[in-house]
């Protein structure tokens, strides 16, 4: 069935406070390694070479607000890699899990989520626009099963 409107996911209940507190205390490296591996599999093969060169060697921090989860990544030597939990970041992106899922599936775009304040981007504006425009050009990274 083809619809002309995005399918909205029901709001996810927030995780229990104790779980969020526990997740927020965990080291940043394990989730960063997992996210880097996922991006190397799903995004990296679709990333144009010129964009990869422009995006390289900048640290991006991604926070999943409702879970207290943070990841730091950088594109180095042609691959996404975890970045240390110290030092400056070029860009910091904060949203709830459902907003990231809507972005990955193409249900919403970053502009809409940004203006609805469901997505916050802080840091190097030029780098942020480059990243956003690159991801927009690639399209959804997750697809619904047929």
C-alpha positions in Angstrom: 0.0 0.0 0.0 1.4 3.3 -1.0 0.5 6.4 1.0 1.2 10.0 0.3 1.8 10.9 3.9 4.5 9.8 6.3 3.7 7.0 8.7 3.9 8.4 12.2 5.3 6.1 14.8 3.6 6.1 18.2 5.5 8.0 20.9 7.8 5.7 22.6 7.5 5.6 26.4 10.6 7.1 28.0 12.9 4.5 29.6 12.8 4.3 33.4 14.9 6.9 35.1 17.2 4.3 36.6 17.9 2.8 33.2 18.6 6.3 31.7 20.9 7.1 34.6 22.8 3.8 34.1 23.2 4.3 30.4 24.4 7.9 30.9 27.2 6.6 33.1 28.5 4.0 30.7 31.7 4.7 28.7 31.1 6.3 25.4 33.3 4.0 23.4 31.2 0.8 23.1 28.1 2.5 21.6 30.4 4.6 19.4 32.0 1.5 18.1 28.6 -0.1 17.3 27.3 3.0 15.6 30.5 3.3 13.6 30.2 -0.3 12.4 26.5 0.3 11.4 27.4 3.4 9.5 30.3 1.7 7.7 27.8 -1.0 6.6 24.8 1.2 5.7 26.1 4.7 5.0 29.7 4.5 3.9 29.1 2.5 0.6 26.5 5.2 -0.4 28.7 8.2 0.6 30.2 10.0 -2.5 34.0 10.2 -2.5 34.0 14.1 -2.6 31.6 14.3 0.4 33.7 11.8 2.3 36.8 13.9 1.8 35.0 17.1 3.0 33.4 15.3 6.0 36.6 13.6 7.1 38.6 14.3 10.3 35.8 16.1 12.2 34.4 14.7 15.4 30.6 14.5 15.6 28.8 13.8 18.9 25.3 12.2 18.7 23.1 12.2 21.7 19.9 10.1 22.1 18.3 12.4 24.7 15.6 10.1 26.0 18.1 7.3 26.7 21.0 9.4 28.0 23.2 7.8 25.3 26.1 9.6 23.6 28.3 8.5 20.7 31.3 10.2 19.2 32.4 9.5 15.6 34.8 10.7 13.0 35.3 9.7 9.4 39.1 8.8 9.2 41.0 6.8 6.6 37.8 6.2 4.6 35.9 4.6 7.5 33.7 5.7 10.4 35.5 5.3 13.7 34.7 5.9 17.3 36.2 9.2 18.7 37.5 9.7 22.2 35.2 11.3 24.9 37.5 14.4 25.2 38.4 17.3 23.1 36.2 19.5 20.9 33.6 18.3 18.5 32.8 19.9 15.2 29.1 19.2 15.5 26.8 18.0 18.2 23.4 16.5 17.3 20.7 15.9 20.0 17.3 14.2 19.5 15.1 11.5 20.9 15.3 8.0 19.6 12.0 8.3 17.7 13.2 11.4 15.9 16.4 9.6 14.7 14.3 6.7 13.5 12.0 9.1 11.6 15.1 10.6 9.9 16.7 7.2 9.1 13.4 6.0 7.5 12.8 9.2 5.6 9.5 9.9 7.4 10.7 13.4 8.3 13.6 15.5 7.2 16.2 17.3 9.4 14.8 20.7 8.6 11.4 19.9 9.8 12.7 18.3 13.0 15.0 21.2 13.6 12.2 23.8 13.3 10.0 21.7 15.5 12.9 21.6 18.0 12.9 17.8 18.0 16.5 17.9 16.7 19.2 20.2 17.9 22.5 20.8 16.1 25.3 22.8 17.7 28.7 23.6 16.5 30.2 24.4 13.1 27.3 25.6 10.9 29.1 25.1 7.6 30.0 21.5 8.6 26.5 20.8 9.8 25.0 22.0 6.5 27.4 19.9 4.5 26.5 16.8 6.6 22.8 17.5 6.3 22.9 18.2 2.6 24.9 15.0 2.0 22.5 12.9 4.0 19.5 14.5 2.2 21.1 13.6 -1.2 21.6 10.0 -0.2 18.1 9.5 1.1 16.7 7.2 3.7 19.1 4.7 5.2 16.5 2.3 6.5 13.6 1.0 4.5 10.4 -0.6 5.5 10.0 -4.3 4.5 7.8 -4.8 1.5 
